[in-house]
Amino acid sequence: MTMSAGPSASDFRKRFAAGDRLVGTFIKTPTPHAIEILGDLGFDFVVIDEEHAPFNRESIDIALLAARASGTAGIVRVRDAAAAGILSALDCGASGVLVPHVASVDIAQSVVAASRYRGGKRGYSGSGRSGAYGAASVWANVDTGDAKTTVIAMIEDPEAVEKIESIVTVDGIDGVFIGRGDLTVAYGAPSNTAPVIQTAVERITDAARAAGKPVCVMVNTADEAGGFQRLGASAFIVSSDQGFMRRAAAQVIKDFATSDA
């Protein structure tokens, strides 16, 4: 496993597949500014959160433009596994999609079909950002789109854990994300470090490793990432734009409260 040399949106899929250590964060605020800052700092990717934040197609489009401008890969966590939402994100120029609740082989296969041209069912348009606004030929766009689009399945349901060995072998699923938050709620566990969650995490990472697929997970610190890295995870989502702001702002208030000035 290697440490990434820096952000490069164009080869994100290759680096993800190679097991490079990639660091990203969720984007919860539908403006471009945080993405520009994070990209300039050297984050490998950002995850624009349509599922749990107030993003629509227009704000996703602007967010992806900011990702492109700052040289970081823009992944969209789509609202659900519907083909229309996946197409919208990819047409806007997303480097890939993070798809929630991929709980069966059938869902995994439908997600892949919606994301790929060759062998899939992705609707074609060369007139938008993903098609360089008409600059390239149809088949050049098809090949470029299929080569760069990263499809990550979120494993966050007990039924997905039970079927993980089959889900990870679906051709076109580039990797999996372990959704410890949803798994914690679904299992009724006291925390995301409870034994039942740890067992699920290990089953997912074992299956992914056997299938040669990378694993992404959300962590709070580099030390926590180290534990998951030893299990085989290589891509890490750390906090969010809002989380970073809250943490920094809280530290300022604490500093002033304890200052003699």
N, C-alpha and C positions, 0 to 999 in steps of 0.2 A: 504494500500500500504506500502511495506517495502523497506528499503534500502538494496541492495545486500551486502553480507558479503565479496565479492571478486570474482575475475574471476574464472570460472570453466567451461571449454569448454564442458565437458561431459553432464552437466545438463542445458545448456543454454536454450533449448526449454522449460523445466519445469519452469525455472525462468521467462522466457518471458511470458508464459501463466499465471503464478501466479501474474503478475503485479509488480514484483520486479522492483525497479528503476535501470535501466541498463545504463551504459555510454560507448559509443564507439566513433570511429572516422573513417573517410574515409582514405584509403591508396591509394595514387595516384602514388607513386614511386615504380617501380617494383624491389625492393630489400627487403631482409628480415630484415634489421637493425632497421628501425623505428618500425616494429611490435614487435621485441624483446624488445625494449625500452618501448613501450607503454604497452606491456603485463607485464613487470617487475614492471611498475608503478602502475598496478592494474586496467587498463581498462578492462571492462567486455567483450568487443568484438571489433573487427575491421572489416571494410567493404572493402574488396579488390575490387577495382572499374574497372571492365573490360569494362563497358559501356563508361566511359569518361576518361580513362587513358590507357597508352600503355602496358596493360597486355596481355599475350598470355598463352597457357596452361602450358608451362614450368615455366614462372614466377609466375603464380598462384600456381603451385605445390610447388615451393620454399617458397612462401609467406605463404601458409597453413602449411608448415613444421615449419616455424618460429612461427606461431600462436600456434601450438601444443607445441613447445619447451618452450614458455613463458607462457603457461597456459591461454591463452585468446581464446575466440571463434572466429573462422574465418568464416565470412559470405562473400559470393561472390555476388556482384552486377553483374549479368550476362549481356551480351551485349543486349539480347532480350529474348523473351519468348520461343525461339526454344528449343525443347527437347534435342537436341545434346549438346547445351551449358550448360544446367542444369545438364545433365548426367556427362559431363566432370568435372564440379566443384565438384559435389558430389563424383565422383570416386577419385578425388584428396584429399578427406578428409574434405571438407567444412562442417561446422556445420549447414549450411543452405544457402539458396539463397534469395537474394533481387531482385525481378523481375520487370523491368520497364514496364510502360504502360499497366497495367492490367485493361483494359477499358471495359470489359464485363464479364458476367458469363462464356461464352464459353472459353475465354482466361484463366480465373481463373481455370476452370476445367481441361484444358489441362496442365497448369502449375503443378497442383497437381498430375495429372496422370504421368507426367514426373519425379516427385520427389518421388513417392511412389512405392514400390514393390507390397504389398498386395492391391488389388483394384485399382492398377495403372498400368503403363506401363514402369516403370524404367527398363532399360536394366541391366542385372546382370553380375557382374564380381567380384570374390572374390580374385583376384590376386594382387590388388593394395592396396593403403593405407586404403581406406574405408573398405576393407575386411581383414585387418590385414595381408596382403601379404600371404593369404592362410591358416592362422592359425585357422580359425573357420569354422564350417560347413555352408552349404548354408543357412539353415533356421535360424541359429544363426545370420548370417550376415543380412539376411532379417529383422529379428525382431529388431536387433540393429539399422540398418539403418533407418527403419521406425520410431523407437522411438525417435531418436535424431535429425532427419532432420527437420529444421525449414524453413517454407515457408512463406515469407513475400511479399505481393502484394503492389507494388507502385501505389498509387492513385494520378495521376498527369495529368489527362485529364478531361475536363468538362463532357464528356460522362460517364466517370467513376464515377464522383460525382453524376450524375443523376441516376446511377444504383447502388450506393453504398450499399443500403439496401439489395440488392440481392447478390452482390459480397461478402460481409462479411459473409454471411451465407453458402458459399460454403464449404463443409466438406473438411478439409485438408489445407485450408488457415489458417495459425496460427495467422496471424495478418496483419496489414496494415501499410504502411509508407505514410505519407502525403508529396507529392512532391510539396512544395510551389513554388519552382523556376519555374518548368514547368507550374504549374497552373497560375502563375503570367503572364508568356508570353502568354499562351493560352487564358487567359481572357483579355489580353491587359491592365492589371492593372498597376498603377504607381509604386506599390511596393508590397512586400509580406505581408504587413500589411493592405492593402486596404480593404474596407468593403466587396467587392465581394470575396476576398480570405478568410477573417475571416468567412464569411457565409459558404463557402465551408468547411473550417476546422471544424466548429461546426457541420455541417451536417455529415461529416465523423466520427468525434468522437462520436456523438450521435448514429450513426448506429453501430459503433464498440462496444460501451458500451452495446447497446441492444442485440447484438449477443454474448457478452462475449468474445470479441477478443481484444487483446492489440493493442496499437497504438505506432508507432515510428515516430519521427520527428527530423529534423535537427535544431539545435539552435546554437546561438553564445555564450551564457553565462548561468550560473546556474539560474540567475534571470529570463531569458527568458524561461528556462525550467519550472520554477515554474508556469507560466501562462498556459502552455500547460498541465502540470500535473493536474491543477485544472479542465481542460476539460476532463481528463481521460488518457492522454498519460503517458507512463511509461518508454519507451526506448528512449534515446537521442543520436543522432550523433552530436558530437561537432567538427566542423572544419575538418581538414585533416592533414596528416603528413606535407604536404607542407605549409598549413596554419599556423601550429604551428611554423615551421621553419621561415617563413616570419615574423611572429609577433615577435618572439624572436630576430631575426636579426635586425629588424627595431628598436627595443628598444635599442639594442647595439649602433647602429648608432646615435640614438637620444641622448643617454647618452654621447657619445663622443663629439657630436656637442655642447652640453651644458656644458661640463666639462672645468674647468680652467686648467687642467693638460696639 
